[in-house]
Amino acid sequence: MDNRLQTLTAWVSQFPGFENAEAQPVSGDASFRRYFRVCKTDVNGNQTPFIVMDSPPELEDCGPFVHIGRHWRQSGITVPRIFEADPVRGFLLLEDFGDRLMLGQLTPDTANSLYQGALDELILIQQIPEQPDSPLPAYDTALLNREMALFRDWLLEGYLGLELDNIEKSMLDTTFALLRESALAQPEVTVHRDYHSRNLLVRGQSSRPGVIDFQDAVSGPVTYDAVSLLKDCYIRWPEERICEWLENFRKQALEAGLHRADQDTFRQWFELMGMQRHLKAAGIFARLAMRDGKTRYLEDIPRTVGYLLTASMQQPALRHFHDWLAAVAVPRIEELIGPVPAQEHIQ
């Protein structure tokens, strides 16, 4: 047992019903956080499961999770209840939503109902009122640029070992600028920032998913979380299904007063926002492998770059980027990782 796990076990054991609790690993994630399941025993010997988060404070400050989680729960969002918190040591005792990640429950038959539940919840998240004394960070120019640079720094130059010349660097800068300006032109809402099938849990018979991993929330573009969900880096659906789900979401968001865009404008926002998101994600997956030794994320790079390939092909202003991606980056990815799907369908 490592030292932090010993300290965590001692911490949770101080609470009534947890005196003899044993922490069983549940999962880690792409960050430095770890999760364990513990059981509370009542006077009749009945046990109720809880989750303990271990967030080393020097690596992952759990303060934003506590602050945002409590505010969102008060606003009616299905985030885990926080029963106990020790941000100084980085320990939280949380409600247990179970192990049924949305990703593992998705099939062609269940997708419509699961995505509708997730999009309904997203509409509620986007309407969460701002806290005047503690506003969310803005998804601003600096953050957008920093995220897109991950693609160049960690995937292209880092993992793939490409040596970019000045023309290629200029082409990437032009691409990033177009995507940035589109993102900044969108109406701003509350953005979860990682709203996808591995951060949503199916809870019993409820149509509302449990929402986790919300600590990096910002105020930003209205299509960002819809992109995370519908153009998920971990699963890809036929274009016609994505279009149907997106249009339903656009209408819901329009009725909620979150934007005034017509179908074509909203779809263009969505496509360009998706490219920004996938540039960032592909770079993060490479960084996780190179810096943190989490090589399992490499297998998600071809799918993520596949989204970039498909989206850029439909944008005349990004023809140079598309052609370069297809001619230079994709062959290198296929050489080192695996095939890049230009269009992937689930039958």
C-alpha positions in Angstrom: 0.0 0.0 0.0 1.5 3.4 -1.0 1.8 6.2 1.5 -1.0 8.3 0.1 -3.4 5.4 0.1 -2.6 4.7 3.8 -3.2 8.4 4.6 -6.5 8.3 2.6 -7.7 5.2 4.3 -6.9 6.7 7.7 -8.7 9.9 6.7 -11.9 8.2 5.6 -11.9 5.9 8.7 -12.5 8.8 11.0 -16.1 9.2 9.8 -18.9 7.2 11.4 -19.6 4.0 9.6 -16.3 4.0 7.8 -14.1 2.8 10.7 -13.1 -0.5 9.0 -13.5 0.6 5.4 -11.1 -0.7 2.8 -10.4 1.4 -0.2 -10.8 -0.6 -3.4 -9.4 0.9 -6.7 -12.1 2.1 -9.1 -10.1 3.9 -11.7 -7.6 6.6 -12.5 -8.1 9.1 -15.3 -6.1 11.2 -17.7 -5.0 13.4 -14.7 -3.1 12.6 -11.6 -6.3 11.9 -9.6 -7.2 8.4 -8.4 -10.6 7.0 -7.3 -11.4 4.3 -4.7 -14.6 2.8 -3.6 -15.3 2.4 0.2 -18.4 1.1 2.0 -20.2 2.7 4.9 -21.6 0.1 7.3 -24.8 1.0 9.3 -25.9 -0.4 12.7 -27.6 -3.3 11.0 -24.5 -4.3 9.0 -25.9 -2.9 5.7 -23.2 -1.4 3.4 -23.5 1.6 1.2 -20.8 2.4 -1.4 -19.1 5.8 -1.6 -16.2 7.1 -3.8 -13.0 8.6 -2.4 -11.0 10.9 -4.6 -7.3 11.1 -4.1 -6.0 14.3 -5.7 -2.4 15.1 -4.8 -2.5 18.8 -4.1 0.9 19.5 -5.6 -0.3 18.0 -8.9 -4.1 18.4 -8.9 -5.9 21.1 -6.8 -9.3 19.7 -5.9 -10.5 23.1 -4.8 -12.3 23.8 -8.2 -14.0 20.4 -8.1 -15.4 21.2 -4.6 -16.4 24.7 -5.5 -18.0 24.0 -8.9 -19.5 20.7 -7.8 -21.4 22.3 -4.9 -22.6 25.2 -7.1 -23.7 22.9 -9.9 -25.5 20.5 -7.5 -27.4 23.5 -6.0 -28.3 24.4 -9.5 -29.9 21.0 -10.1 -27.2 19.3 -12.1 -26.6 15.6 -11.5 -23.1 15.8 -10.1 -22.0 13.7 -7.1 -22.8 15.0 -3.7 -19.6 15.9 -1.7 -20.0 14.5 1.8 -16.5 15.4 3.1 -13.7 17.4 1.7 -10.1 18.0 2.8 -8.7 20.1 -0.1 -5.4 20.7 1.8 -4.6 17.0 1.6 -6.5 16.4 -1.6 -9.2 13.9 -0.3 -12.9 14.0 -1.1 -15.7 11.6 0.0 -18.3 11.5 -2.8 -21.6 10.0 -3.8 -21.1 6.8 -5.8 -22.8 6.9 -9.2 -21.7 3.3 -10.0 -19.5 1.9 -12.8 -21.9 2.1 -15.9 -20.0 4.6 -18.1 -22.1 5.8 -21.0 -19.5 4.6 -23.3 -20.0 1.0 -22.3 -23.8 1.3 -22.6 -23.9 2.8 -26.1 -25.2 0.7 -29.0 -27.0 1.6 -32.1 -30.3 0.9 -30.3 -29.6 2.7 -27.1 -27.8 5.7 -28.6 -30.8 7.9 -29.2 -32.1 7.8 -25.7 -28.7 8.0 -24.0 -27.6 11.0 -26.1 -31.0 12.8 -25.6 -30.6 12.4 -21.9 -27.0 13.8 -22.1 -28.1 16.7 -24.3 -31.0 17.5 -22.0 -28.6 17.7 -19.1 -26.2 19.8 -21.1 -28.9 22.4 -21.7 -29.3 22.7 -18.0 -25.5 23.0 -17.5 -25.3 25.8 -20.1 -27.9 27.7 -18.1 -26.2 27.5 -14.7 -26.0 31.1 -13.3 -22.6 32.7 -12.9 -21.4 33.2 -9.4 -20.6 36.9 -9.2 -17.9 36.4 -6.5 -16.3 33.5 -8.3 -16.9 33.6 -12.1 -15.6 30.8 -14.3 -12.5 31.4 -16.3 -13.1 32.6 -19.9 -12.4 30.3 -22.8 -10.3 33.2 -24.3 -7.7 33.7 -27.0 -4.8 32.6 -24.8 -6.5 29.4 -23.7 -7.7 28.5 -27.2 -4.2 29.1 -28.6 -2.5 27.1 -25.8 -4.8 24.1 -26.4 -4.2 24.0 -30.2 -0.5 24.3 -29.7 -0.6 20.9 -28.0 -1.2 19.4 -31.5 1.9 20.9 -32.9 4.2 20.5 -29.9 3.2 17.1 -28.5 1.8 15.1 -31.5 3.5 16.5 -34.6 6.9 17.5 -33.3 6.9 15.3 -30.2 5.5 11.9 -30.8 5.6 11.9 -34.6 9.0 13.5 -34.8 8.1 15.8 -37.7 10.4 18.7 -38.4 8.1 21.5 -39.5 9.4 24.2 -41.8 8.3 27.8 -41.7 5.7 27.3 -44.4 4.1 24.5 -42.4 4.2 26.5 -39.2 2.6 29.4 -40.9 -0.1 27.1 -42.3 -0.9 25.8 -38.8 -1.0 29.3 -37.4 -3.5 30.3 -40.1 -5.6 27.3 -39.3 -5.5 28.0 -35.6 -6.5 31.6 -36.2 -9.6 30.7 -38.2 -10.7 28.1 -35.6 -10.0 30.6 -32.8 -12.0 33.4 -34.3 -15.0 31.1 -34.9 -15.0 29.9 -31.3 -14.8 33.5 -30.0 -17.7 34.5 -32.2 -20.1 32.1 -30.6 -22.5 33.0 -27.7 -21.0 32.2 -24.3 -22.5 29.6 -21.9 -21.2 27.5 -19.0 -18.9 24.9 -20.5 -18.1 21.6 -18.8 -15.1 21.2 -21.1 -14.8 17.4 -21.1 -18.4 16.4 -21.7 -18.2 12.9 -23.2 -19.1 9.3 -22.8 -16.4 8.5 -20.3 -17.4 11.3 -18.0 -21.2 10.5 -18.0 -22.6 7.6 -16.0 -25.9 5.7 -16.6 -27.8 5.7 -13.3 -30.3 2.9 -12.9 -33.6 3.7 -14.7 -33.0 7.5 -14.7 -32.8 9.3 -18.0 -30.4 11.8 -16.5 -26.7 10.9 -16.6 -24.4 11.4 -13.6 -21.9 14.1 -14.6 -18.3 13.9 -13.4 -14.9 15.5 -14.2 -16.3 19.0 -14.3 -13.5 20.8 -12.4 -12.1 22.5 -15.5 -15.3 24.3 -16.4 -15.1 27.6 -18.2 -17.4 30.2 -19.8 -17.2 29.6 -23.5 -18.7 28.7 -26.9 -22.2 27.2 -27.0 -21.2 24.3 -29.2 -18.1 23.1 -27.3 -19.7 20.5 -25.1 -21.9 19.3 -27.9 -18.8 18.6 -29.9 -17.2 16.7 -27.0 -20.3 14.5 -26.8 -21.3 14.0 -30.4 -17.8 13.9 -31.9 -16.5 11.8 -29.0 -12.8 10.9 -29.1 -13.7 7.4 -27.9 -16.5 6.4 -30.2 -17.6 7.6 -33.6 -21.1 7.6 -35.1 -22.4 8.0 -38.7 -22.6 11.5 -39.9 -26.4 11.4 -40.3 -27.0 10.5 -36.7 -24.7 13.2 -35.5 -26.6 15.7 -37.7 -29.9 14.6 -36.2 -28.7 14.9 -32.6 -27.1 18.2 -33.2 -30.2 19.7 -34.8 -32.3 18.6 -31.9 -29.8 20.2 -29.5 -29.7 23.4 -31.6 -33.5 23.7 -31.3 -33.4 23.1 -27.5 -30.7 25.6 -27.0 -32.6 28.1 -29.2 -35.7 27.7 -27.1 -33.7 28.2 -24.0 -32.4 31.5 -25.3 -28.8 30.4 -25.5 -28.2 31.4 -29.1 -30.1 32.8 -32.2 -28.3 30.8 -34.9 -29.9 29.1 -37.9 -29.1 25.5 -38.7 -26.3 26.2 -41.2 -24.6 28.7 -38.9 -24.8 26.4 -35.9 -23.5 23.5 -37.9 -20.5 25.6 -39.1 -19.8 26.6 -35.5 -20.0 23.0 -34.5 -17.6 21.8 -37.2 -14.9 24.4 -36.6 -15.3 24.0 -32.8 -14.8 20.3 -33.3 -11.5 20.8 -35.1 -10.2 23.0 -32.2 -11.3 20.3 -29.8 -9.7 17.5 -31.7 -6.4 19.4 -32.2 -6.2 19.8 -28.5 -7.3 16.2 -27.7 -4.8 14.6 -30.2 -2.0 16.6 -28.6 -3.1 15.6 -25.1 -3.2 11.9 -26.0 0.4 12.2 -27.3 1.5 14.1 -24.1 -0.2 11.5 -21.9 1.9 8.8 -23.6 5.2 10.7 -23.7 5.2 12.5 -20.4 3.0 10.4 -18.2 3.5 6.9 -19.6 -0.2 6.4 -20.3 0.3 4.8 -23.7 -3.3 3.4 -23.9 -4.4 6.9 -25.1 -2.4 6.5 -28.3 -5.1 4.2 -29.7 -7.5 7.2 -29.6 -5.3 9.4 -31.8 -6.3 7.9 -35.2 -10.0 8.4 -34.5 -9.4 11.9 -33.3 -7.3 12.8 -36.3 -9.9 11.1 -38.5 -12.4 13.7 -37.3 -10.0 16.5 -38.3 -9.5 14.9 -41.7 -13.3 14.7 -42.4 -14.1 18.2 -41.0 -11.3 20.0 -42.8 -12.2 18.4 -46.1 -15.6 20.2 -45.9 -14.0 23.6 -45.3 -12.6 25.5 -48.4 -10.7 27.9 -46.2 -8.8 24.9 -44.7 -7.9 23.1 -47.9 -4.2 23.6 -47.4 -4.4 22.2 -43.9 -6.5 19.2 -45.1 -4.1 18.4 -47.9 -1.1 18.7 -45.6 -2.7 16.6 -42.9 -3.6 13.9 -45.4 -0.2 13.9 -47.1 2.2 14.4 -44.1 0.7 13.7 -40.7 -1.7 10.9 -41.4 0.9 8.6 -43.0 3.2 9.1 -40.1 0.4 8.3 -37.6 -0.5 5.2 -39.5 3.1 4.1 -39.5 3.5 4.6 -35.7 0.0 4.0 -34.3 -2.6 2.7 -36.7 -5.1 3.4 -39.5 -6.7 6.8 -39.5 -10.4 6.5 -40.5 -11.7 9.3 -42.7 -15.3 8.1 -42.1 -16.0 5.5 -39.5 -19.5 4.0 -39.2 -21.1 1.8 -36.6 -23.5 -0.6 -38.1 
